[in-house]
Amino acid sequence: MESIADGLGRTVDGYTWTYRIEDVDLDELSHLYRVAPLGDKPPAELATVFGNSMFTCFVHADGALVGAGRALADGVDCAYIGHVAVHPDHQGRGLGSAVMRRLVELAQGHKKIILYASPGAEAFYERLGFLRMKTAMGIWSDPDRAVGIGLLDRGDRPGD
Ligand SMILES: CC(C)(COP(=O)(O)OP(=O)(O)OC[C@H]1O[C@@H](n2cnc3c(N)ncnc32)[C@H](O)[C@@H]1OP(=O)(O)O)[C@@H](O)C(=O)NCCC(=O)NCCS
């Protein structure tokens, strides 16, 4: 069990941290995303997503998985942080900040560490030192849904 700082001057105690997807129950990880809530993420998909990520981070309390996150990184230029979630019973205690801080530490040395926030969660990341990216753009598999929830903006295009 480690004592970890959340980056905001608090210490988060009583949690066990692990860093290998092989040590995690994928059904439990899928359940964590469902209840956080961060959507439906099937176990097989999570095995691929976490298995292909250079840095992964998991937090247990009394044997139960209560926090997770990952960074997809190329080792030099860019690390992308995603899949950060904390179980509702453990939210608001600094654990999400501690997971973020640990992933940023693991990704240190990359020229840029990037992420996108759920609409409304920007302040959470700003408090951890992230600045807004003024020209960030993306291609989503379901752009209509992403536009609908405020993640993407089609901008003002001639003919729209
Ligand atoms: C977002 C999440 C990971 C934060 O984890 P957490 O353990 O609750 O976070 P912390 O306790 O470290 O919160 C740190 C601060 O950020 C704030 N914060 C947490 N979630 C926030 C959000 N969605 N928007 C704005 N601020 C938020 C908290 O109020 C807290 O402020 P405080 O110290 O003044 O009370 C967690 O709430 C979660 O899993 N939410 C559901 C999934 C989700 O929305 N993820 C966002 C992905 S972009």
The ligand as a Gaussian input file, in Angstrom:
#p B3LYP/6-31G(d) Opt

LIG

0 1
 C      -13.529000      12.825000     -12.895000
 C      -13.090000      11.830000     -11.814000
 C      -12.035000      10.885000     -12.376000
 C      -12.483000      12.622000     -10.654000
 O      -12.116000      11.719000      -9.638000
 P      -12.250000      12.143000      -8.100000
 O      -11.533000      11.123000      -7.300000
 O      -13.666000      12.411000      -7.776000
 O      -11.432000      13.506000      -8.152000
 P      -10.769000      14.294000      -6.954000
 O      -11.367000      13.905000      -5.647000
 O       -9.310000      14.197000      -7.100000
 O      -11.255000      15.757000      -7.357000
 C      -10.406000      16.834000      -7.338000
 C      -11.226000      18.064000      -7.528000
 O      -11.790000      18.128000      -8.854000
 C      -13.180000      18.329000      -8.772000
 N      -13.853000      17.558000      -9.790000
 C      -14.031000      16.227000      -9.822000
 N      -14.715000      15.889000     -10.915000
 C      -14.960000      17.027000     -11.594000
 C      -15.634000      17.318000     -12.799000
 N      -16.210000      16.366000     -13.530000
 N      -15.680000      18.622000     -13.182000
 C      -15.113000      19.605000     -12.444000
 N      -14.466000      19.377000     -11.286000
 C      -14.407000      18.099000     -10.883000
 C      -13.602000      17.832000      -7.395000
 O      -14.760000      18.540000      -6.982000
 C      -12.387000      18.140000      -6.544000
 O      -12.460000      19.436000      -6.103000
 P      -12.322000      19.739000      -4.511000
 O      -10.992000      19.221000      -4.104000
 O      -12.464000      21.215000      -4.443000
 O      -13.445000      18.998000      -3.882000
 C      -14.284000      11.025000     -11.225000
 O      -15.200000      11.949000     -10.666000
 C      -14.977000      10.153000     -12.239000
 O      -14.571000       9.021000     -12.468000
 N      -16.076000      10.658000     -12.799000
 C      -16.882000       9.893000     -13.742000
 C      -16.212000       9.773000     -15.040000
 C      -15.895000      11.130000     -15.619000
 O      -16.711000      12.035000     -15.672000
 N      -14.663000      11.274000     -16.061000
 C      -14.234000      12.481000     -16.681000
 C      -13.432000      12.129000     -17.837000
 S      -12.940000      13.586000     -18.677000

